């Protein structure tokens, strides 16, 4: 075939279909591929394989007359299609005088020659993300994914400033620096609430803040709408609102704009939140309650792994109010994927809830930018990993808000010393030889760890998990960290601290069998976890032939396939866009 053709593992489909040399397209008839063939006027020879592709192929051939038939009913386990049948189809497809070739350009010219005003009025999404990094990072990743895949979409992101999230401004600008199609609009700032309220009742603080901010959000959205070009038809507009900001759905309702809820966590946590609608406002959970049945979670859930917010009135009441808003949306977008949470997604798709769009895992290929990580420190971390053997290093990281008391820090250090594992440990305000606090680390620990490990204030988590030297991850079980561990096939030893991390840890160990248990119910203020217990967990984590290691490699493949063309999340994103 030299000089006549190429065989590739992956190809840039859009660029190929757009190229003047491309005459025809033998396709599986995924709907996105069909739309791209129509966009560029390249006729299809149908060869469906799975999902709804057989129906798509039949429509294109029988109803629209816009494709040539090779197969309509082919599936993964069908009989082999013989060479002479394929040859006949290819020759028909290359006949440029065929009815299909003539019919298709006529239909396409109206689309391909649309002016910018018409194109810009097709669909507008206004994202209202929470400025917390754990929520913000995946929301921006979703926005970029939509813009890069769908030419007819434009996105505006409303930037809301909370007193605790000064890093969000620089993060948004850095992450979207190359995305000219995404517009950033600042919502006017308002007088902050008393900081002591944030410490006492964070969710109540946020809801009260949003109540005061809502008129400014409405004015900002109205301003955006008024700036759209006035063409013959109104643009399709929708809000995409972070679940913590669910009260802002009322802004959409007042402006007759549909809202979608964005859930940066998982479908199991969504199930828990939706279950609050069936409880009374005064039914605050207690960590001594009997195990709880939550539709969408296959195991009975111990009350001790419920989020902190649900175990006190100050948190439960705001959560209860938020949950009532969830069903007022046109759909709920969840950063998860069918292969890991089929039970939850099926349970939620019962007709009583808005449509569920599982669109994850949303993985940013680069770690969050951080002013505290200088290039020299970044290089030092990667150099340390490059010098280690394959699958020999344990990574310890507990999120942007995770920190321990000096006594707990000392137990972790002692366990690392006793286990003999090589390690990379992300620690807020780490000690060094110049300021070594004897109460925080065992005596001589910093000298001992030279060559064995590193302690850093901030680390590039994505690059570390992707490194071949890393074998295990001691994690707080934030959902983004869990998805990253699945994406790179690095098993977790669970050590939850706050938010819904206890529930995440419980499900990873008990429901999915994809993590090893150190602690499930640990939270800020819990008793110190002793070195012996940590050491035992570290040794289990390093057992490369464990069932968890093997299951995780299978889930890694499923996670990556979910976002490929034809995968479950790829298709779900298409369904979301179709619904706008």
Secondary structure, 3 states (H helix, E strand, C coil): CCCCCCCCCCCCHHHHHHCCCCCEEEECCCHHHHHHHHHHCCEEEEECCCCCHHHHHHHHHHHCCCEEEEECCCCCCCCCCCHHHHHHHHHHHCCCCCHHHHHHHHHHHHHHCCCHHHHHCCEEEEEECCCCHHHHHHHHHHHHHHHHHCCCEEEEEEECCCCCCCHHHHHHHHHCCCCCCEEEEECCCCCCCCHHHHHHCHHHHHHHHHHHHHHHHHHHHHHHHHCCCCCCCCCEEEEEEEHHHHHHHHHHHHCCCEEEEEECCCHHHHHHHHHHHHCCCCCCCCCCCCCECCCCCCCCECHHHCCHHHHCHHHHHHHHHHHHHHCCCCEEEECCCHHHHHHHHHHHCCCCCCEEEECCCCCCCCCCCCCCCCHHHHHHHHHHHHCCCCCCEEEEECCCCCCCCHHHHHHHHHHHHHHCCEEEEECCCCCCCCCCCCCCCCCCHHHHCCCCEEEECCCCHHHHHCCCCEEEEEECCCHHHHHHHHHHCCEEEEECCCCCHHHHHHHHHHHCCCEEEEECCCCCCCCCCCHHHHHHHHHHHCCCCCHHHHHHHHHHHHHHHHCCCCCHHHHHHHHHHHHC
